[in-house]
Amino acid sequence: VFYVGVLYSSEGVLFFFVVGLVYLLLDLFWLISCYRHAGVDFRLLLPAADKGQAVPLELTVTNSGRLPVGKEKVVLYYRSLNKNKRQKLAFPAYAGAGKRNCFTNRLTSLCCGSYCFEQAELVLYDPLRMLYIRKKIPLKERLDIMPDIYPTGIVVSEAVRHFAGESDI
């Protein structure tokens, strides 16, 4: 826009460039202010669950500043201790200016094993959703998913029943 304004000596186009530049600077100030005052807290309500069971989790998003955020998103990064593969979950969230909101969600499709939640990432967008900034919060939560329990039949032979394990021979 600046180049076109200089090329054609147009004051209107140069004014449009200045307005856009001021908007971007104010938008950046808005995001930095929201970054300083925003936070997220994560809590697992069950430390262990059965396979296929819905595991409740609680996200608390806070905004202690005076400016509201255009849009917020929480991304949780977790690692399966069996596969050592990093995965992520994304949840929409919102906390108005000077407010604190608590969201309860459920995890369902996890396989058996141990999962370690390593990091929460709060993604903050400006009101027009042109720019965003990420705030990373370290976590130390662990979730264990137990396999299904089912009965098994056992056949004990005569040799096992009458085994003398502590004999002198």
Biotite code that builds the C-alpha atoms (Angstrom):
import biotite.structure as struc

atoms = struc.array([
    struc.Atom([0.000, 0.000, 0.000], chain_id="A", res_id=1, res_name="VAL", atom_name="CA", element="C"),
    struc.Atom([2.886, 2.358, 0.794], chain_id="A", res_id=2, res_name="PHE", atom_name="CA", element="C"),
    struc.Atom([4.502, 1.651, -2.570], chain_id="A", res_id=3, res_name="TYR", atom_name="CA", element="C"),
    struc.Atom([1.271, 2.317, -4.486], chain_id="A", res_id=4, res_name="VAL", atom_name="CA", element="C"),
    struc.Atom([0.706, 5.538, -2.525], chain_id="A", res_id=5, res_name="GLY", atom_name="CA", element="C"),
    struc.Atom([4.198, 6.835, -3.323], chain_id="A", res_id=6, res_name="VAL", atom_name="CA", element="C"),
    struc.Atom([4.053, 5.641, -6.920], chain_id="A", res_id=7, res_name="LEU", atom_name="CA", element="C"),
    struc.Atom([0.805, 7.480, -7.682], chain_id="A", res_id=8, res_name="TYR", atom_name="CA", element="C"),
    struc.Atom([1.342, 10.366, -5.194], chain_id="A", res_id=9, res_name="SER", atom_name="CA", element="C"),
    struc.Atom([-1.997, 9.589, -3.545], chain_id="A", res_id=10, res_name="SER", atom_name="CA", element="C"),
    struc.Atom([-2.557, 11.035, -0.077], chain_id="A", res_id=11, res_name="GLU", atom_name="CA", element="C"),
    struc.Atom([-5.617, 8.817, 0.434], chain_id="A", res_id=12, res_name="GLY", atom_name="CA", element="C"),
    struc.Atom([-3.670, 5.609, -0.141], chain_id="A", res_id=13, res_name="VAL", atom_name="CA", element="C"),
    struc.Atom([-0.851, 6.819, 2.135], chain_id="A", res_id=14, res_name="LEU", atom_name="CA", element="C"),
    struc.Atom([-3.431, 7.649, 4.809], chain_id="A", res_id=15, res_name="PHE", atom_name="CA", element="C"),
    struc.Atom([-4.840, 4.122, 4.427], chain_id="A", res_id=16, res_name="PHE", atom_name="CA", element="C"),
    struc.Atom([-1.301, 2.767, 4.929], chain_id="A", res_id=17, res_name="PHE", atom_name="CA", element="C"),
    struc.Atom([-0.851, 4.820, 8.123], chain_id="A", res_id=18, res_name="VAL", atom_name="CA", element="C"),
    struc.Atom([-4.233, 3.674, 9.487], chain_id="A", res_id=19, res_name="VAL", atom_name="CA", element="C"),
    struc.Atom([-3.327, 0.036, 8.777], chain_id="A", res_id=20, res_name="GLY", atom_name="CA", element="C"),
    struc.Atom([0.060, 0.439, 10.436], chain_id="A", res_id=21, res_name="LEU", atom_name="CA", element="C"),
    struc.Atom([-1.490, 2.056, 13.539], chain_id="A", res_id=22, res_name="VAL", atom_name="CA", element="C"),
    struc.Atom([-4.080, -0.738, 13.689], chain_id="A", res_id=23, res_name="TYR", atom_name="CA", element="C"),
    struc.Atom([-1.379, -3.415, 13.571], chain_id="A", res_id=24, res_name="LEU", atom_name="CA", element="C"),
    struc.Atom([0.610, -1.695, 16.339], chain_id="A", res_id=25, res_name="LEU", atom_name="CA", element="C"),
    struc.Atom([-2.468, -1.354, 18.548], chain_id="A", res_id=26, res_name="LEU", atom_name="CA", element="C"),
    struc.Atom([-3.402, -4.963, 17.806], chain_id="A", res_id=27, res_name="ASP", atom_name="CA", element="C"),
    struc.Atom([0.078, -6.105, 18.796], chain_id="A", res_id=28, res_name="LEU", atom_name="CA", element="C"),
    struc.Atom([-0.149, -4.108, 22.037], chain_id="A", res_id=29, res_name="PHE", atom_name="CA", element="C"),
    struc.Atom([-3.556, -5.727, 22.677], chain_id="A", res_id=30, res_name="TRP", atom_name="CA", element="C"),
    struc.Atom([-2.134, -9.232, 22.226], chain_id="A", res_id=31, res_name="LEU", atom_name="CA", element="C"),
    struc.Atom([0.895, -8.584, 24.437], chain_id="A", res_id=32, res_name="ILE", atom_name="CA", element="C"),
    struc.Atom([-1.369, -7.240, 27.179], chain_id="A", res_id=33, res_name="SER", atom_name="CA", element="C"),
    struc.Atom([-3.601, -10.317, 26.913], chain_id="A", res_id=34, res_name="CYS", atom_name="CA", element="C"),
    struc.Atom([-0.525, -12.575, 26.945], chain_id="A", res_id=35, res_name="TYR", atom_name="CA", element="C"),
    struc.Atom([0.651, -11.110, 30.249], chain_id="A", res_id=36, res_name="ARG", atom_name="CA", element="C"),
    struc.Atom([-2.693, -11.501, 31.997], chain_id="A", res_id=37, res_name="HIS", atom_name="CA", element="C"),
    struc.Atom([-3.948, -14.815, 30.587], chain_id="A", res_id=38, res_name="ALA", atom_name="CA", element="C"),
    struc.Atom([-3.342, -18.231, 32.068], chain_id="A", res_id=39, res_name="GLY", atom_name="CA", element="C"),
    struc.Atom([-4.609, -21.784, 32.087], chain_id="A", res_id=40, res_name="VAL", atom_name="CA", element="C"),
    struc.Atom([-4.738, -24.469, 34.765], chain_id="A", res_id=41, res_name="ASP", atom_name="CA", element="C"),
    struc.Atom([-5.213, -28.150, 33.956], chain_id="A", res_id=42, res_name="PHE", atom_name="CA", element="C"),
    struc.Atom([-6.357, -30.893, 36.297], chain_id="A", res_id=43, res_name="ARG", atom_name="CA", element="C"),
    struc.Atom([-7.212, -34.544, 35.785], chain_id="A", res_id=44, res_name="LEU", atom_name="CA", element="C"),
    struc.Atom([-10.142, -35.563, 37.967], chain_id="A", res_id=45, res_name="LEU", atom_name="CA", element="C"),
    struc.Atom([-9.226, -39.297, 37.816], chain_id="A", res_id=46, res_name="LEU", atom_name="CA", element="C"),
    struc.Atom([-5.607, -40.504, 38.022], chain_id="A", res_id=47, res_name="PRO", atom_name="CA", element="C"),
    struc.Atom([-6.528, -43.883, 36.481], chain_id="A", res_id=48, res_name="ALA", atom_name="CA", element="C"),
    struc.Atom([-9.361, -45.252, 34.354], chain_id="A", res_id=49, res_name="ALA", atom_name="CA", element="C"),
    struc.Atom([-10.448, -48.379, 32.513], chain_id="A", res_id=50, res_name="ASP", atom_name="CA", element="C"),
    struc.Atom([-10.039, -48.761, 28.775], chain_id="A", res_id=51, res_name="LYS", atom_name="CA", element="C"),
    struc.Atom([-12.954, -47.116, 26.948], chain_id="A", res_id=52, res_name="GLY", atom_name="CA", element="C"),
    struc.Atom([-14.056, -45.130, 30.005], chain_id="A", res_id=53, res_name="GLN", atom_name="CA", element="C"),
    struc.Atom([-14.503, -41.387, 29.611], chain_id="A", res_id=54, res_name="ALA", atom_name="CA", element="C"),
    struc.Atom([-11.887, -39.557, 31.676], chain_id="A", res_id=55, res_name="VAL", atom_name="CA", element="C"),
    struc.Atom([-13.004, -36.132, 32.932], chain_id="A", res_id=56, res_name="PRO", atom_name="CA", element="C"),
    struc.Atom([-10.525, -33.287, 32.852], chain_id="A", res_id=57, res_name="LEU", atom_name="CA", element="C"),
    struc.Atom([-10.858, -29.714, 34.041], chain_id="A", res_id=58, res_name="GLU", atom_name="CA", element="C"),
    struc.Atom([-9.475, -26.618, 32.319], chain_id="A", res_id=59, res_name="LEU", atom_name="CA", element="C"),
    struc.Atom([-9.532, -23.282, 34.101], chain_id="A", res_id=60, res_name="THR", atom_name="CA", element="C"),
    struc.Atom([-8.840, -20.275, 31.858], chain_id="A", res_id=61, res_name="VAL", atom_name="CA", element="C"),
    struc.Atom([-8.128, -16.935, 33.535], chain_id="A", res_id=62, res_name="THR", atom_name="CA", element="C"),
    struc.Atom([-7.853, -13.415, 32.188], chain_id="A", res_id=63, res_name="ASN", atom_name="CA", element="C"),
    struc.Atom([-6.904, -10.943, 34.904], chain_id="A", res_id=64, res_name="SER", atom_name="CA", element="C"),
    struc.Atom([-6.475, -8.039, 32.476], chain_id="A", res_id=65, res_name="GLY", atom_name="CA", element="C"),
    struc.Atom([-8.902, -5.322, 31.426], chain_id="A", res_id=66, res_name="ARG", atom_name="CA", element="C"),
    struc.Atom([-8.972, -6.260, 27.746], chain_id="A", res_id=67, res_name="LEU", atom_name="CA", element="C"),
    struc.Atom([-11.043, -9.166, 26.415], chain_id="A", res_id=68, res_name="PRO", atom_name="CA", element="C"),
    struc.Atom([-9.472, -11.702, 24.089], chain_id="A", res_id=69, res_name="VAL", atom_name="CA", element="C"),
    struc.Atom([-10.980, -12.199, 20.630], chain_id="A", res_id=70, res_name="GLY", atom_name="CA", element="C"),
    struc.Atom([-10.736, -15.981, 20.751], chain_id="A", res_id=71, res_name="LYS", atom_name="CA", element="C"),
    struc.Atom([-8.884, -18.491, 22.914], chain_id="A", res_id=72, res_name="GLU", atom_name="CA", element="C"),
    struc.Atom([-7.892, -22.089, 22.358], chain_id="A", res_id=73, res_name="LYS", atom_name="CA", element="C"),
    struc.Atom([-6.166, -24.522, 24.724], chain_id="A", res_id=74, res_name="VAL", atom_name="CA", element="C"),
    struc.Atom([-3.898, -27.187, 23.234], chain_id="A", res_id=75, res_name="VAL", atom_name="CA", element="C"),
    struc.Atom([-2.755, -30.004, 25.525], chain_id="A", res_id=76, res_name="LEU", atom_name="CA", element="C"),
    struc.Atom([0.366, -31.955, 24.625], chain_id="A", res_id=77, res_name="TYR", atom_name="CA", element="C"),
    struc.Atom([0.716, -35.437, 26.063], chain_id="A", res_id=78, res_name="TYR", atom_name="CA", element="C"),
    struc.Atom([3.068, -38.331, 25.568], chain_id="A", res_id=79, res_name="ARG", atom_name="CA", element="C"),
    struc.Atom([2.326, -42.028, 25.681], chain_id="A", res_id=80, res_name="SER", atom_name="CA", element="C"),
    struc.Atom([5.016, -43.582, 27.858], chain_id="A", res_id=81, res_name="LEU", atom_name="CA", element="C"),
    struc.Atom([4.683, -46.891, 25.972], chain_id="A", res_id=82, res_name="ASN", atom_name="CA", element="C"),
    struc.Atom([5.217, -45.482, 22.463], chain_id="A", res_id=83, res_name="LYS", atom_name="CA", element="C"),
    struc.Atom([7.042, -42.265, 23.417], chain_id="A", res_id=84, res_name="ASN", atom_name="CA", element="C"),
    struc.Atom([4.969, -40.442, 20.799], chain_id="A", res_id=85, res_name="LYS", atom_name="CA", element="C"),
    struc.Atom([3.834, -36.854, 21.399], chain_id="A", res_id=86, res_name="ARG", atom_name="CA", element="C"),
    struc.Atom([0.182, -36.100, 20.649], chain_id="A", res_id=87, res_name="GLN", atom_name="CA", element="C"),
    struc.Atom([-2.102, -33.123, 21.154], chain_id="A", res_id=88, res_name="LYS", atom_name="CA", element="C"),
    struc.Atom([-5.687, -32.268, 22.039], chain_id="A", res_id=89, res_name="LEU", atom_name="CA", element="C"),
    struc.Atom([-7.318, -28.919, 21.262], chain_id="A", res_id=90, res_name="ALA", atom_name="CA", element="C"),
    struc.Atom([-10.224, -27.371, 23.167], chain_id="A", res_id=91, res_name="PHE", atom_name="CA", element="C"),
    struc.Atom([-11.997, -24.056, 22.566], chain_id="A", res_id=92, res_name="PRO", atom_name="CA", element="C"),
    struc.Atom([-12.033, -21.810, 25.623], chain_id="A", res_id=93, res_name="ALA", atom_name="CA", element="C"),
    struc.Atom([-12.923, -18.256, 26.603], chain_id="A", res_id=94, res_name="TYR", atom_name="CA", element="C"),
    struc.Atom([-12.479, -15.991, 29.609], chain_id="A", res_id=95, res_name="ALA", atom_name="CA", element="C"),
    struc.Atom([-13.714, -12.412, 29.426], chain_id="A", res_id=96, res_name="GLY", atom_name="CA", element="C"),
    struc.Atom([-11.890, -9.381, 30.788], chain_id="A", res_id=97, res_name="ALA", atom_name="CA", element="C"),
    struc.Atom([-11.109, -9.905, 34.469], chain_id="A", res_id=98, res_name="GLY", atom_name="CA", element="C"),
    struc.Atom([-12.852, -13.286, 34.585], chain_id="A", res_id=99, res_name="LYS", atom_name="CA", element="C"),
    struc.Atom([-12.103, -16.935, 35.219], chain_id="A", res_id=100, res_name="ARG", atom_name="CA", element="C"),
    struc.Atom([-13.963, -19.763, 33.458], chain_id="A", res_id=101, res_name="ASN", atom_name="CA", element="C"),
    struc.Atom([-13.825, -23.447, 34.247], chain_id="A", res_id=102, res_name="CYS", atom_name="CA", element="C"),
    struc.Atom([-14.461, -26.013, 31.490], chain_id="A", res_id=103, res_name="PHE", atom_name="CA", element="C"),
    struc.Atom([-14.971, -29.732, 31.993], chain_id="A", res_id=104, res_name="THR", atom_name="CA", element="C"),
    struc.Atom([-14.197, -32.001, 29.050], chain_id="A", res_id=105, res_name="ASN", atom_name="CA", element="C"),
    struc.Atom([-13.885, -35.747, 28.569], chain_id="A", res_id=106, res_name="ARG", atom_name="CA", element="C"),
    struc.Atom([-11.198, -37.902, 26.988], chain_id="A", res_id=107, res_name="LEU", atom_name="CA", element="C"),
    struc.Atom([-12.407, -41.200, 25.574], chain_id="A", res_id=108, res_name="THR", atom_name="CA", element="C"),
    struc.Atom([-10.339, -42.842, 22.865], chain_id="A", res_id=109, res_name="SER", atom_name="CA", element="C"),
    struc.Atom([-7.122, -43.612, 24.724], chain_id="A", res_id=110, res_name="LEU", atom_name="CA", element="C"),
    struc.Atom([-5.439, -47.020, 24.522], chain_id="A", res_id=111, res_name="CYS", atom_name="CA", element="C"),
    struc.Atom([-4.060, -48.902, 27.513], chain_id="A", res_id=112, res_name="CYS", atom_name="CA", element="C"),
    struc.Atom([-0.913, -47.529, 29.081], chain_id="A", res_id=113, res_name="GLY", atom_name="CA", element="C"),
    struc.Atom([0.432, -44.487, 30.877], chain_id="A", res_id=114, res_name="SER", atom_name="CA", element="C"),
    struc.Atom([0.092, -40.954, 29.543], chain_id="A", res_id=115, res_name="TYR", atom_name="CA", element="C"),
    struc.Atom([2.040, -37.938, 30.735], chain_id="A", res_id=116, res_name="CYS", atom_name="CA", element="C"),
    struc.Atom([0.570, -34.488, 30.074], chain_id="A", res_id=117, res_name="PHE", atom_name="CA", element="C"),
    struc.Atom([3.628, -32.311, 29.489], chain_id="A", res_id=118, res_name="GLU", atom_name="CA", element="C"),
    struc.Atom([2.480, -28.916, 28.300], chain_id="A", res_id=119, res_name="GLN", atom_name="CA", element="C"),
    struc.Atom([-0.568, -26.717, 27.879], chain_id="A", res_id=120, res_name="ALA", atom_name="CA", element="C"),
    struc.Atom([-0.515, -24.069, 25.201], chain_id="A", res_id=121, res_name="GLU", atom_name="CA", element="C"),
    struc.Atom([-2.919, -21.147, 25.340], chain_id="A", res_id=122, res_name="LEU", atom_name="CA", element="C"),
    struc.Atom([-3.458, -19.630, 21.888], chain_id="A", res_id=123, res_name="VAL", atom_name="CA", element="C"),
    struc.Atom([-4.779, -16.038, 22.037], chain_id="A", res_id=124, res_name="LEU", atom_name="CA", element="C"),
    struc.Atom([-6.281, -14.339, 18.985], chain_id="A", res_id=125, res_name="TYR", atom_name="CA", element="C"),
    struc.Atom([-6.977, -10.652, 18.381], chain_id="A", res_id=126, res_name="ASP", atom_name="CA", element="C"),
    struc.Atom([-10.601, -9.481, 17.878], chain_id="A", res_id=127, res_name="PRO", atom_name="CA", element="C"),
    struc.Atom([-10.401, -9.763, 14.064], chain_id="A", res_id=128, res_name="LEU", atom_name="CA", element="C"),
    struc.Atom([-8.444, -13.049, 14.325], chain_id="A", res_id=129, res_name="ARG", atom_name="CA", element="C"),
    struc.Atom([-5.655, -11.758, 12.093], chain_id="A", res_id=130, res_name="MET", atom_name="CA", element="C"),
    struc.Atom([-2.839, -12.270, 14.610], chain_id="A", res_id=131, res_name="LEU", atom_name="CA", element="C"),
    struc.Atom([-2.309, -14.739, 17.414], chain_id="A", res_id=132, res_name="TYR", atom_name="CA", element="C"),
    struc.Atom([0.212, -15.433, 20.144], chain_id="A", res_id=133, res_name="ILE", atom_name="CA", element="C"),
    struc.Atom([0.953, -18.639, 22.056], chain_id="A", res_id=134, res_name="ARG", atom_name="CA", element="C"),
    struc.Atom([1.601, -18.962, 25.763], chain_id="A", res_id=135, res_name="LYS", atom_name="CA", element="C"),
    struc.Atom([3.158, -22.244, 26.918], chain_id="A", res_id=136, res_name="LYS", atom_name="CA", element="C"),
    struc.Atom([2.564, -23.588, 30.420], chain_id="A", res_id=137, res_name="ILE", atom_name="CA", element="C"),
    struc.Atom([4.442, -26.687, 31.666], chain_id="A", res_id=138, res_name="PRO", atom_name="CA", element="C"),
    struc.Atom([2.373, -29.517, 33.191], chain_id="A", res_id=139, res_name="LEU", atom_name="CA", element="C"),
    struc.Atom([3.099, -32.616, 35.256], chain_id="A", res_id=140, res_name="LYS", atom_name="CA", element="C"),
    struc.Atom([-0.043, -34.733, 35.166], chain_id="A", res_id=141, res_name="GLU", atom_name="CA", element="C"),
    struc.Atom([-0.124, -38.491, 34.640], chain_id="A", res_id=142, res_name="ARG", atom_name="CA", element="C"),
    struc.Atom([-3.014, -40.687, 33.549], chain_id="A", res_id=143, res_name="LEU", atom_name="CA", element="C"),
    struc.Atom([-3.013, -44.502, 33.626], chain_id="A", res_id=144, res_name="ASP", atom_name="CA", element="C"),
    struc.Atom([-5.441, -46.443, 31.419], chain_id="A", res_id=145, res_name="ILE", atom_name="CA", element="C"),
    struc.Atom([-5.987, -50.002, 32.656], chain_id="A", res_id=146, res_name="MET", atom_name="CA", element="C"),
    struc.Atom([-6.792, -52.879, 30.291], chain_id="A", res_id=147, res_name="PRO", atom_name="CA", element="C"),
    struc.Atom([-10.076, -54.785, 30.389], chain_id="A", res_id=148, res_name="ASP", atom_name="CA", element="C"),
    struc.Atom([-10.301, -57.427, 33.098], chain_id="A", res_id=149, res_name="ILE", atom_name="CA", element="C"),
    struc.Atom([-11.832, -60.743, 32.091], chain_id="A", res_id=150, res_name="TYR", atom_name="CA", element="C"),
    struc.Atom([-11.949, -64.148, 33.793], chain_id="A", res_id=151, res_name="PRO", atom_name="CA", element="C"),
    struc.Atom([-9.590, -66.873, 32.649], chain_id="A", res_id=152, res_name="THR", atom_name="CA", element="C"),
    struc.Atom([-9.826, -70.594, 33.275], chain_id="A", res_id=153, res_name="GLY", atom_name="CA", element="C"),
    struc.Atom([-6.968, -72.340, 35.037], chain_id="A", res_id=154, res_name="ILE", atom_name="CA", element="C"),
    struc.Atom([-6.342, -76.088, 34.990], chain_id="A", res_id=155, res_name="VAL", atom_name="CA", element="C"),
    struc.Atom([-4.133, -77.345, 37.835], chain_id="A", res_id=156, res_name="VAL", atom_name="CA", element="C"),
    struc.Atom([-2.627, -80.799, 37.270], chain_id="A", res_id=157, res_name="SER", atom_name="CA", element="C"),
    struc.Atom([-1.900, -83.457, 39.917], chain_id="A", res_id=158, res_name="GLU", atom_name="CA", element="C"),
    struc.Atom([1.847, -82.863, 39.706], chain_id="A", res_id=159, res_name="ALA", atom_name="CA", element="C"),
    struc.Atom([1.377, -79.214, 40.580], chain_id="A", res_id=160, res_name="VAL", atom_name="CA", element="C"),
    struc.Atom([-1.047, -79.947, 43.445], chain_id="A", res_id=161, res_name="ARG", atom_name="CA", element="C"),
    struc.Atom([1.266, -82.398, 45.158], chain_id="A", res_id=162, res_name="HIS", atom_name="CA", element="C"),
    struc.Atom([4.555, -80.606, 44.474], chain_id="A", res_id=163, res_name="PHE", atom_name="CA", element="C"),
    struc.Atom([6.977, -80.708, 47.377], chain_id="A", res_id=164, res_name="ALA", atom_name="CA", element="C"),
    struc.Atom([8.921, -77.546, 46.728], chain_id="A", res_id=165, res_name="GLY", atom_name="CA", element="C"),
    struc.Atom([10.760, -77.458, 50.051], chain_id="A", res_id=166, res_name="GLU", atom_name="CA", element="C"),
    struc.Atom([11.957, -81.060, 50.186], chain_id="A", res_id=167, res_name="SER", atom_name="CA", element="C"),
    struc.Atom([15.433, -82.144, 51.297], chain_id="A", res_id=168, res_name="ASP", atom_name="CA", element="C"),
    struc.Atom([16.093, -84.110, 48.128], chain_id="A", res_id=169, res_name="ILE", atom_name="CA", element="C"),
])
